[in-house]
C-alpha cells in the first residue's frame, strides 16, 4: 500500500503586495482533499478571499459525515459561496479541488489552477484545462496558451457576486503516478526545467514583473510513512499560505 508525500512551494510575485495563492490539504476518513486557490490580482481583497475560501472549505469537509464525492464537494462549494458572498462581493479566484478516493481522483475547478501528472523523466502532462478566453473556442497547446494575449481573461472562476458550480473531471491513478497542482504563475510562466526545479526545491530565478508561483507536488511513499494530521511528510511547514486539517 502507498500514500502521498506532500511538497508545497510558493513564491510571491510582483503584481500585488501579498501572495494570493493558497493551498489546503484535508483528510476525512478514507478520503484526502487537495485544494489550490489563486486570488485574482485585480480583486480588491484577493489574498484574504483565497485564505478564507481554503479554511472554510476544508473545515466543512473534515466535519462532514457523508461519503465524499463530486456531489458533496459541489454542496460544500455552494455553502462556502453563501458565507463569503457578502464579505467579498467584488472578489474572484481560480481554484482546483482534487479528491483522492482509492485508485482515482475527482477534480472540481474553475479558472487556471491545474492538475497534472509527472512522468519518471520529469515531464508534466496537464490533465485539467485552463478556463481562459484564449482556448475557449479553439484548442491550444500549453506552449501556445502560455504566449496568448488572452490567457489572463478567465471564462470561469469562483466569484463573490455569483455562484457557479465547478467543472468535474475523473482521472484513474496508477501506482507510479506523481501528481502536481499548480497556479498559472507556475505552468504558464516557468519553462519545463524551471518547473521541475521549483516543484522539487522551490528554486526559481525571476525578476521584473511576474505572478505568484505555487505548486503542490504529490509523490508516492509507503503508506506507513504518511500522515496528514501530524504533517510527518510535509517538508515545508514554514509557509503561511497553507492550511492542513483532519477529522
N, C-alpha and C positions, 0 to 999 in steps of 0.2 A: 504494500500500500504506500502511496505517496501523497504528500501535501504540497503546499506552496511556501517558498521563501519570498519575502516582500522587500523590495528595494526602491525607495522613493527619493527622487532628486528634484529640486525645484530652484529656479533662479529668477529673481525679479528682473523684468525688462525695464525699458526706458519710457514707456508710454504713460505710466501712472506712478504715483508716489507710494503705491502699495503693490504687493504681489497678489493678483486676483485669481490665481489658480489655487484650488483646494482639493485635497484628497481625503477619502474616507475608507475604512475597512471595518466591517462588522460581521460577527458570527451569530447565527440564530439556529440552534440545534445542529442539523447536518448541512446547513447552507451558509455560504460565505458571500457577502456582497462587497464589491469594489465600486468605488464612486470617484469620479473626477469631474470637477466643475470649473469653468473658466468664466469669471465675471467679465462682461463686455467692457472694453476700455472706455467707451463713451458713456457708460452708465454712471450716474452721479455717485452711487454707493455700491459699485460692482463687487468690491472686495468683501464688504460686510454681508452683502446679499449672498455671495457664494458660501461664505463661512456658515451663515445661519441655515442655508439650504442643507449643507452637509450634515450639520449637527442634528437638525430636526429630522431629516430623513432617516438617519441611522438610529436615532433614539426610538422612532416609531417602529422601525424594522426589528430591532432587538426586543422590543416589548410586545411583539405580536405572537399569538399562539397559533396562527394559521400556517399551513404548509406554504412556503414561499414559492411564487410563480410570477409570470408576467402580469397576471391579473392583480395579484396583491401589490406588486410594485406600482402598477398604474393607480391603484387606490391610494397608496401612500403618497404618490406624486400629487394627486388631487388634494389630499389633506395638507401637504406642505404648501401648495399654492394658496389654499384658503387662509392659511396662517400668515403668509408673507405678503399677500397682495396689497393690504392696506398700508403696511410699513414701507414697502418698496414698489410703489405703483409705476415708477419710471425706469426701473432696472430690469436687466435681462442677462442671460448667461447661456453658454453652451454647456452641455453635460453629457456624460455617459455613465450608465449603471450596468454593471456586469455581475450577474448572479450565477455562482458556481454550484451546481447540483449534480453530484456523481460524475458522470463522464460527459457532461455537456455544459454549455454556457449560454445563458439567455441574456440579451442586452436590450436596454431601452436607451435611446439617445435622441438628442436634438442639437443641431449646430455642428461644430467642427472638432469636438473631442472624439478620439477614435480608439478602437481596439485593434490590435494586430498580433500575429504570431511571429516568432523569431526562429529561423532555421539554425541548424548547427553551424552553418557558415556565417551566421550573423546578419542574414538578410531579413528585413522586416517586410512581411506581407500584410497590408492593412485589410481588415475584414469588413469594417463598417465604413460606409461612405460619409463624406462631409456634406452637410446641407448648405450649399452656397449657390449664389446666383450663377457662378461660373459654370458649374456642372449640372444645373437644374434641368436643362433640355438635352444637351449633348454629353456623351461620355468623354471624360478627360483622364489621361494617365495622371498618376500622382505628380510626376515632374511637370506636366502641363498645368496642372491645377496650382502648384506652388507659384508659378510665374504669372498666372492670370490676374488681370487688374480687378476682377470682380470676386476674387477669392474671399475677401473680408465681408462681403454682403451676404448675410445669412438668410436662408429661406425658412428656417425653423430655429427656435430657441425656447428657453423657459422664460416667460415674460411675467412680470408682476401684474400687468394690467389685464392679461387674458390667459386663460388656461388652454393648453394644447397637449394632448397625450403624447408620450414618447413613441418613436418608431421602434418596433420589435424585430429582433433577429435571433435566430437559434444557430448555434455552432457546436458540432461534435468536437470533443477533445481527445487527442492522442496522448498516451502516457509520456511521450517525449516532448510534448509541446511546452515551449516557453511563451508567455504572453506579455503584452505591454499595453498599458493605457497611457495616452499622451494628449497634451493640448496642442493647438495648432502652432504654437511657438516652437514645439519640438519637431513635428512631422513636416511642417511647411518651411521652416527657416533654417534647419540644420541639414547638411548633406548626410549621406549614409554613414560615413566614417565618424562624423561628429555625433550622430545619433547613438551609435554603439558606445562611444567614449562617455557620453553624458549619461546614458541609461545605466552603465555599469559603475562609473566613478564620479559622476557629477562634474566632469571636466568639460568646459566649453570656453572658447576664446571669442567673445562677442563684444564689439564696440559700436558706438554710434547708436542708431535707432533700431530697437528690436523688442519683440513681445516677450511676455513671461514665458519661460521654458520649463516644462514639467513632464515627468514620466514616472510611472509605477511599473516596475519590472517584476514579473512573477515567474519564478523558476521552480522546477520540481525538486523536492528533497524527500527523504524518508519521513513518513507521517509522524513518527515518534519525535521528530525534531522540530515540529511546527507548533506554534501557539499564537493565536490572535490575542487572547486575553492577556498574556504576560509579555507579549512582544518579543519572545525569545529570539525569533529570527528576523526581527525588524531592525535593520542596521542603522537607520537614520533618525534617531529619536530627537535630534536637536531641532528639527523643523517645527515651526509654529503652525504651518498651514496643512495640518493633517489631524484627523480625528479617528481613533481606534476604540471600538467598544465591543462588548459581547454579552449575550444573555446569560 
